Amino acid sequence: MIKVMTSPISEGEFNRGVFATEDIPKGTLIHEAPVVPYPNVEHILIQETALADYVYEYGKNHSAVVLGYGMLFNHSFTPNATYDINFDQHTFDYYAYRDIKAGEEIFINYNGEVDDETPLWFMKDK
């Protein structure tokens, strides 16, 4: 259903994204990404690494490294996918927010909500 390919919107050495390999109907579960949670007090250590831009908030007292393809979905303020945190299974579950065509890159809104246009941390310096 999905695969990692070179993304035309990314820059740098690791310009990857997640793409649909087949048509994906709205509401379809695209990917269940397991997480490795850690206490927020340890986040200061992560901020000193390349992982800083790839971790998610995970409840009130934790952050999480998201495994699988979870770290590779690129951002858009007009995403075609969304995600829910499944605390019972310790996964981030990615769903098609609208119909996605085969070959299309799959985007999420890094703010967590589909319609949240708050500037992101990597946009604030621009």
C-alpha positions as CSV (number, residue, x, y, z in Angstrom):
1,M,0.0,0.0,0.0
2,I,2.9,2.4,0.8
3,K,6.6,2.7,0.1
4,V,9.4,5.1,0.8
5,M,10.8,7.0,-2.2
6,T,12.7,10.2,-2.9
7,S,10.4,13.2,-2.2
8,P,10.5,16.2,-4.5
9,I,9.6,18.5,-1.6
10,S,12.4,17.5,0.7
11,E,15.9,18.9,0.6
12,G,19.2,17.6,1.9
13,E,20.8,14.2,2.1
14,F,17.8,12.3,3.3
15,N,15.0,13.6,1.0
16,R,12.5,10.8,1.5
17,G,8.8,10.6,1.8
18,V,6.0,8.0,2.0
19,F,4.1,7.3,-1.2
20,A,0.9,5.3,-2.1
21,T,1.6,2.2,-4.2
22,E,-2.2,1.9,-4.9
23,D,-5.3,4.0,-4.6
24,I,-6.2,4.4,-0.9
25,P,-9.8,5.3,-0.1
26,K,-10.5,8.0,2.6
27,G,-10.6,6.5,6.1
28,T,-8.2,3.6,5.3
29,L,-5.6,2.7,7.9
30,I,-2.4,3.3,6.1
31,H,0.2,2.4,8.7
32,E,0.5,1.5,12.4
33,A,3.8,2.8,13.6
34,P,5.1,1.4,16.9
35,V,6.6,4.0,19.4
36,V,9.4,4.1,21.9
37,P,8.1,6.5,24.6
38,Y,10.5,8.4,26.9
39,P,9.8,10.9,29.8
40,N,9.8,14.5,28.8
41,V,12.6,15.2,31.2
42,E,14.9,13.2,28.9
43,H,13.9,15.3,25.8
44,I,16.7,17.7,26.4
45,L,19.1,14.9,25.5
46,I,17.2,14.2,22.3
47,Q,17.3,17.9,21.3
48,E,21.0,17.5,20.9
49,T,20.6,14.9,18.2
50,A,19.3,14.5,14.7
51,L,16.2,12.8,16.2
52,A,15.0,16.2,17.5
53,D,12.9,16.9,14.4
54,Y,11.4,13.4,14.3
55,V,9.9,12.8,17.7
56,Y,6.3,13.3,18.7
57,E,4.5,14.4,21.8
58,Y,3.1,11.3,23.5
59,G,0.6,12.3,26.1
60,K,1.2,14.9,28.8
61,N,4.4,13.5,30.3
62,H,6.2,11.7,27.5
63,S,7.5,12.1,24.0
64,A,8.1,9.2,21.6
65,V,10.4,8.0,18.8
66,V,8.0,6.8,16.2
67,L,9.3,3.7,14.3
68,G,8.3,2.2,11.0
69,Y,7.4,4.8,8.4
70,G,6.1,7.1,11.0
71,M,9.1,9.4,11.0
72,L,9.1,9.6,7.2
73,F,5.7,11.2,6.4
74,N,6.4,14.8,5.2
75,H,4.4,17.8,6.3
76,S,1.7,19.8,4.6
77,F,-0.9,22.3,5.8
78,T,-3.2,20.6,3.3
79,P,-2.5,17.0,4.2
80,N,-4.1,13.9,2.6
81,A,-3.6,11.8,5.8
82,T,-3.9,12.2,9.5
83,Y,-2.9,10.2,12.6
84,D,-4.3,9.1,15.9
85,I,-2.3,8.1,18.9
86,N,-3.2,4.6,20.1
87,F,-2.0,4.6,23.7
88,D,-3.3,1.0,24.3
89,Q,-1.2,-0.5,21.5
90,H,1.6,2.1,21.7
91,T,1.3,3.0,18.1
92,F,0.7,6.1,15.9
93,D,-2.1,5.1,13.4
94,Y,-2.0,6.9,10.1
95,Y,-5.3,7.2,8.1
96,A,-6.2,8.5,4.7
97,Y,-7.9,11.9,5.3
98,R,-9.1,11.9,1.7
99,D,-8.8,9.6,-1.2
100,I,-5.2,9.2,-2.2
101,K,-4.1,8.2,-5.7
102,A,-1.4,5.6,-6.4
103,G,1.9,7.4,-6.8
104,E,0.8,10.3,-4.6
105,E,3.0,11.4,-1.7
106,I,1.3,11.0,1.7
107,F,1.4,14.1,3.9
108,I,0.4,14.8,7.5
109,N,0.1,18.1,9.3
110,Y,2.9,18.1,11.9
111,N,0.8,20.2,14.2
112,G,-1.4,17.2,14.8
113,E,-4.7,18.6,13.6
114,V,-5.5,18.7,9.9
115,D,-6.5,22.3,9.8
116,D,-3.9,23.8,12.2
117,E,-1.8,26.3,10.3
118,T,0.4,27.4,13.2
119,P,3.9,27.9,12.0
120,L,6.2,25.0,12.7
121,W,9.5,25.0,14.6
122,F,11.5,24.7,11.3
123,M,9.5,27.6,9.7
124,K,9.9,30.1,12.5
125,D,13.4,31.2,11.4
126,K,12.3,31.9,7.8
